[in-house]
Amino acid sequence: MATTIQECASLSALERRERRKQKILNNAESRLNKLLSGPDGTTRAAPGIDGAPSPVQPSTAAERDSQLNASHSSQTSTRTAKEIDEGEIDFSKLQSSVLGDESLNSTHLDFVMPTYWDSVDKNRFYLVGIMGLILTILAQYHLLNNVIWPIILVQLSYEIFMFRSRKFRYPKHGYVVNILLAAGLDDNIVINAGVILDIGWELMVDLVLISFVYVSSNVVVQTTHKLLQYLASF
């Protein structure tokens, strides 16, 4: 039955699609019957695999998709098992693809086991804070007139003592070191540059922390001294 313009306008998009799908299926079924019909009018059976069960037409599109996915996964599993049995899979290539090429990450930087001095680096924040308090006490008792030079002297002495062991460790600033290595520079230049960068960064952080502790301690001491003088005046 032909559909008029008024009927198409009254139908929704979903209904029009369903009608179009039904029309296509009907045309396909009639065409298949025409192809299978013999010259004498008899209908021949559809070609299939010998011994295979007769195909059952799924009722919905979801069932058809489910059957296709199950068939594909079954074929893939069978093919993979067959390749493993026949030894066609190269496990060395599989391992290299998973783990990556180790030559890309290889460097010539040596590594040494941690020493007792590593505890200084781990507790550097607390040690520097204690150092700032000691310098504050010495300055309050007028035993020390300038606190900058003792700070620089102590830090440089420690860094010079640890310089040799630092060269055998991977520098902390990994991004800068990786950029220098990617630029094609020599390993020794990269290591020394990384060590100098680490030392400069640690000196700057220590100076800022010691200055903060020194100034804060002086403020607390002066405030406490004035408060005691104010209370003693009563």
N, C-alpha and C positions, 0 to 999 in steps of 0.2 A: 504494500500500500504506500503510495507516495505521500509525503508529508508536505502540507501547505505552508505558506509563509506565516499565516496567523498561528498555526500550531507551533512552528519553530520559535516564534516570538514569545509564546506563553511557556515554553519549556525552559528549564534551567540549563546551565552549562553542563552539569553532571549528567542530566538526563539525555542531553544531546550526545554526549560522549558515549554513554551506554548504548544508545540506539545505533550510533555509528559502528561501535564495536560489534554489536549483534549482527548488523548488516554484513560486516566484513567476514565474520565467522560463518554466516549462512552462505555467502558467496564461495568461501573457501571449501565448505563442506560439499556444496553442489558441484564445484569443479573437481574435487577429489573423486566423488562418485562417478562423474563423467569419465575421468581418466581410468578408473578401475573397471568400468563396464566393458564387457567384451563385445565382439561384433554380433553375437547372437543374442545380446541383451542380458547375459548373465553377469553377475558382479564377482570380480576376483578378489581374493584376500590381499590385504596390504603386505608388502614385502617386509620380512623381519629376519632376525638371527635364529638359526635352527636351535631348538631346545630352550629358547628364551621365553619367558612368560608373556602372555598377551599384554600389550600396553593398556594401561588404564588411564583414561583422560582425567587429569586433576579437575576438581570442581571449581577451584578458585586460583587466582594468580599467585597468591601466597604459597599455596601448595606446590605449584609448578616451580617457583623459585627455590623452595626448600628441597625439592627433588633434584634440581640442577646443582645446587650447592653440595648436596650429599654425594652426588655422582662425581663431581670435580674433586672433592677432598679424598674420596676413595681412590680415584685414579692417581692423585698425587702421592698418597701414602704408599700405594703399590709400587709406583715408579721409584720412589726414594728407597724403599726396602730392597728392591731389585738391584739398584746401583750399589748399595752398601754390601750386599751379598757378593756381587761381581767385582767389588773393589774398584769401581769406577770413580768414586769420590776421593779427591785428594785432600786428606785431612790436614796436611801441612799448609795448603793454601787457605783452608778454612780457618786454621789457627792464626795465620798471619793476618787474615782479614779482620778477625775479632780483636786480637791483641795489638794490631798495628805494627808498623815497621819500627823496630827498636833502634835502627840506625838513625832515625830522625831525631830521637831524644837522647842520643849518646853524647856525652861531653867528656872532656879530659880533666875535669875538676876532681881532685882527690878528696876523700872524706876521712876524717879521723874521729875516734870515739870521744865522747864528751869528757871533760876534765872537771876537776873541782872548781876551777875558775868559772865554769858555766853557771854556778849558783849565783855568782855576782851579777851576771846578766839577767838571770831570772828575777832576782830581788833588787834590781837596780833602782827601782822607784823608791823603795823604802830606805835603801842605803843613802841615796842622794838626799832624801828628806832629813835623815839623821845628820848628815853632813851639814846641811843648812842650819839645823838647830845648834850644832856645835859651834859653827862660825858665829851665830848670833850671840851665844853665851860669851865667847871670847871677845867679841866686839863690845858687849855691854860692860865687861870688866876691863876694857881698854888694854887688852892684851894683843889686840890685832887692830891695826888702823885701816888696812885695805884688805877686803875679802876676795877681790877679783883674782889677784895673782895666786893666792893659795889654791883656789878652785882650779885655775888653769894648770898649775903645776901638778896637782894630784891627778887630774884627768889625763894629762899628757903622759905622765909616768905610767899610769895604768894601761893606756892605749899602746904605748911603745912596748911595754912588756908583753902585751897580748897580740901584737901585730903579726908575729910569726905564726901563731896558731890560727889567727883569723884568715891567713892566706890559704890555709888548707881546708877551709870550710866554704860552702856555697854562700855568697853574699845574701843578705836579707832582702835587698831590693831586687826581687826577681824580675820585675817588668823591665827595669833599666838594663839589667844584665842580659836578658833575652833580646832586647833591642840591639845592644852592642854586638852580641853574638850573631844576630841576623844580618848585621851590617858587614860581617866578614872580618872583624878585627881579630887580632891574635888573642889566644886564651889568657896569656899572662897579662896583657893590657887590660882585658876585661876584668880579671880577678882583682888586679890592683885598683882599678877604677871603682869596682864595687866595694872593696875594703875601705878606700878613702871616703866614698860616699857614706858608708855605714858609720865611720868614725865621726865625720862632720855632723851627721844627723844626730848621733847620740850626744855629742858635745853640746849642740844647740839645745836639745831637749833638757839636758842636765842643767845647763846655765839658766834656762827659763824656770825650771823647778826650784833650783836653789835660790834664785832671786825672789821667787814667790814666797818660799818658806822664810827667807831672811826678812823681807818686808812685812809679812804677816806677823812674825814673831816680834819685830820691833814695835808694830802697832799694838799688839797685845801687852807688851811690857810697858810701853809708855802710858797706855790707858790704865793699866793696873796701878802704876806708880802715881798717876794723877788722882785716881780714885782713893788711894790710901792717904794721900796728902789732904784731900777734901774731907775724908772722914776724921782725920786727926785734928783738923781745925775746929771741930765742935767741942 
